[in-house]
């Protein structure tokens, strides 16, 4: 699993979210304990060595204890925290250089020559190196604070603290009688630069992970929004068409129930058939939604339940071959002429476009005719279907009252918006021309084939 998708999954899982929030706390405690273990033993060893001034040793031990505690307790303020620890580090430098040098000079000069820790003999230089004015413990808390400040975006605090310790020790050394060696200055400089570089690198990685998580979350929201639009579009097409036809049939039945009972009975039968067809199509839409969300095991259990309950088979996704049945089933309609110019095969069937284009074309024609019946007050309409190269063309026109708003995109209903969206999903073109008294003409061009799997699922009902 990629890091971005893993971040999106953690964002949607409450347990994973708690684990993510717990990680920085555990890391903070671990770093604080590690800093204490790296600093305190060495500081105690140096402070308890023969000849070390008590104040200098006490300050060294206090800094070794306090800096990890400050690192742990001031985690909410990484900028001030690194400045405070830097100040303690500089104080330890200064006090040790001022007091340890003078107190140890006698021990180096006048101690017995045969002592392993004396200033003379083969062990003397090791003793001077361990407890001399230039010797410092490993300031782990300060280095950790520098890295964390850089990672959390407080680069100015981190750089200023590192520069303050470096310049302070370098400039105050001569006044305290400490002549810093070139090696000591070079090693301190390289160490601070490496620490800041590690912090900057970790900051870049942290930002990369954050941006990846945000992009994954944005893609997740886009998928959710697209699915909501698809559901709204499909339900509008199915229910809008069925309910409008039921409304027309109900009006016919109400008008003829006393004068022509037989015709009223046919209207009620048509209502029953329309409601059954509409329910089947709604079930197909819901089944498609569940199929997208469920895993294979869920689908197997659903299929077993359907077989056990002898449920009614799901209606197939309608396509251009169902246009004659659609037109024949529409009541209260004007004369509709279907001109289907797709090429005939040897078996008498017509060539079909890709499944996405086929389903989208059917829904577009269905919505256009439904709008015509409900709003256009037309006496006749024409539907042309033909292929031109690698494109499927649809032409739907009527001689109704028309409207200027539709052509200019003003006050478009959800039906026209749905037709535009279906066309856009398949990278086609949609055009509508309409004028008051001159009827409405809709022209759609769709790619004959579609190779994008997600587009196919979204375009189908």
VENBELRA-V388895 format. One record per helix or strand of 2 or more residues. SS is the DSSP state (a for helix, b for strand). FROM is the first residue (numbers start at 0). LEN is the number of residues. If there is no record, write none. Layout:
BEGIN
ss-><SS:SS>
from-><FROM:FROM>
len-><LEN:LEN>
END
This chain:
BEGIN
ss-><a:a:a:a:a:a:a:a:a:a:a:b:a:b:b:a:a:b:b:a>
from-><2:13:53:77:123:139:154:181:260:295:319:334:354:379:390:403:413:428:438:452>
len-><10:34:20:33:8:12:22:75:33:13:10:6:22:9:8:4:12:7:9:7>
END
